[in-house]
Amino acid sequence: MSGSPASARPLDVEAQPQVSFEDLLRRHRRELLVHCYRMLGSWTDAEDVFQDVSLRAWRALDRFEGRASARSWLYRIATNACLTALRGRSGRSLPEASVPAARLGAAPAPPIEEARWIQPFPSGPSVEALAAGRESVTLAFILALQHLPPRQRAVLLLRDVVGYEASEVAAMLKMSVPAVNSALIRARARIARFRRRHGTEGRIAPLSPGQQRLLRSYVKAWEAGDVDAIVALLSRDAVVAMPPFATWYRGRAAIARWLAGSAFGEGRAFRVFPTFANGRPAFAFYKSGGPCLPGESAAEAFEPHCIQMVWLARRRITRIVSFLDGRLVNDFGFGPRPPLGSSKK
């Protein structure tokens, strides 16, 4: 985009004259990406759709008359691009909301296509920054959104999250104001019913010193392959899920069997690095057994494995979701090989 003639075209935008198209996109890129993520439930899809949004906006630039703010104009383009992308698609989900927990000792069922599952969102280096930005991207909220029809999803997000008036949303979606208000009422009711069935997440808050120590112990246990040490950090009724496998486990005994039989099967080892996803503590996992690079031994050949999110309560881990897609590790800013230095800091 930056090489196109339009990228340097000046706009009279929001009381700041001579703002280029490139600057406009850069200013709103983050919030538009997050909006697309909420709509689609997939960070990969959100990035793809944002490229389409950029192209649509560039092509429509000559028709932008300034009757609405440039931000509203971009939200209209982004929302309608998402609605187009959602045509014919079913909503994404998570294993715990789709099937019952697996029986003790049951092996994971075959994986289901990636497009069925929600993806995590790289929320930045600190939970405080996410909370300050008021980004409603908790996994529970994203999951609930995916159970709304796409147009209701769009109305709810534009009204209750982004904060536009009903008349503005009506103009964006080419709906009447009464239709927008009706869709919002239905969407709120559906979200409330979903939350009653599946619960909500606690508020986003900075990690306490005790929780930080717990997570350091968790990383150490994974890298040591110590199943007993991992299980000791879990609550009694902790759950583990690992999309694209629909199978998930509840309770320490079931999780211990999964760790010993599947996660650490065939002598697999891991390198683990902390990050944040959807406002929660998360980890980028690298697994052993990757292809060797020139000058690299088999013992050094770790490859991207997954992004794993964890939930904490009372100094115990209550929930683990491992998104088993090595491409997500790159989305979270990590490379094809583990970073240099210790992962236990």
Rosetta blueprint (number, residue, H / E / L):
1 M L
2 S L
3 G L
4 S L
5 P H
6 A H
7 S H
8 A H
9 R L
10 P E
11 L E
12 D E
13 V E
14 E L
15 A L
16 Q E
17 P E
18 Q E
19 V E
20 S E
21 F H
22 E H
23 D H
24 L H
25 L H
26 R H
27 R H
28 H H
29 R H
30 R H
31 E H
32 L H
33 L H
34 V H
35 H H
36 C H
37 Y H
38 R H
39 M H
40 L H
41 G L
42 S L
43 W H
44 T H
45 D H
46 A H
47 E H
48 D H
49 V H
50 F H
51 Q H
52 D H
53 V H
54 S H
55 L H
56 R H
57 A H
58 W H
59 R H
60 A H
61 L H
62 D H
63 R H
64 F L
65 E L
66 G L
67 R L
68 A L
69 S L
70 A H
71 R H
72 S H
73 W H
74 L H
75 Y H
76 R H
77 I H
78 A H
79 T H
80 N H
81 A H
82 C H
83 L H
84 T H
85 A H
86 L L
87 R L
88 G L
89 R L
90 S L
91 G L
92 R L
93 S E
94 L L
95 P H
96 E H
97 A H
98 S L
99 V L
100 P L
101 A L
102 A L
103 R L
104 L L
105 G L
106 A L
107 A L
108 P L
109 A L
110 P L
111 P L
112 I L
113 E L
114 E H
115 A H
116 R H
117 W E
118 I L
119 Q L
120 P L
121 F L
122 P E
123 S L
124 G L
125 P L
126 S L
127 V H
128 E H
129 A H
130 L H
131 A H
132 A H
133 G H
134 R L
135 E L
136 S L
137 V L
138 T L
139 L H
140 A H
141 F H
142 I H
143 L H
144 A H
145 L H
146 Q L
147 H L
148 L L
149 P L
150 P H
151 R H
152 Q H
153 R H
154 A H
155 V H
156 L H
157 L H
158 L H
159 R H
160 D H
161 V H
162 V L
163 G L
164 Y L
165 E L
166 A H
167 S H
168 E H
169 V H
170 A H
171 A H
172 M H
173 L H
174 K L
175 M L
176 S L
177 V H
178 P H
179 A H
180 V H
181 N H
182 S H
183 A H
184 L H
185 I H
186 R H
187 A H
188 R H
189 A H
190 R H
191 I H
192 A H
193 R H
194 F H
195 R H
196 R H
197 R H
198 H H
199 G L
200 T L
201 E L
202 G L
203 R L
204 I L
205 A L
206 P L
207 L L
208 S L
209 P H
210 G H
211 Q H
212 Q H
213 R H
214 L H
215 L H
216 R H
217 S H
218 Y H
219 V H
220 K H
221 A H
222 W H
223 E H
224 A H
225 G L
226 D L
227 V H
228 D H
229 A H
230 I H
231 V H
232 A H
233 L L
234 L E
235 S E
236 R E
237 D E
238 A E
239 V E
240 V E
241 A E
242 M E
243 P L
244 P L
245 F E
246 A E
247 T E
248 W E
249 Y E
250 R E
251 G L
252 R H
253 A H
254 A H
255 I H
256 A H
257 R H
258 W H
259 L H
260 A H
261 G H
262 S H
263 A H
264 F L
265 G H
266 E H
267 G H
268 R L
269 A L
270 F E
271 R E
272 V E
273 F E
274 P E
275 T E
276 F E
277 A E
278 N L
279 G L
280 R E
281 P E
282 A E
283 F E
284 A E
285 F E
286 Y E
287 K E
288 S E
289 G L
290 G L
291 P L
292 C L
293 L L
294 P L
295 G L
296 E L
297 S L
298 A H
299 A H
300 E H
301 A L
302 F E
303 E E
304 P E
305 H E
306 C E
307 I E
308 Q E
309 M E
310 V E
311 W E
312 L E
313 A E
314 R L
315 R L
316 R E
317 I E
318 T E
319 R E
320 I E
321 V E
322 S E
323 F E
324 L L
325 D L
326 G L
327 R H
328 L H
329 V H
330 N H
331 D H
332 F L
333 G L
334 F L
335 G L
336 P L
337 R L
338 P L
339 P L
340 L L
341 G L
342 S L
343 S L
344 K L
345 K L
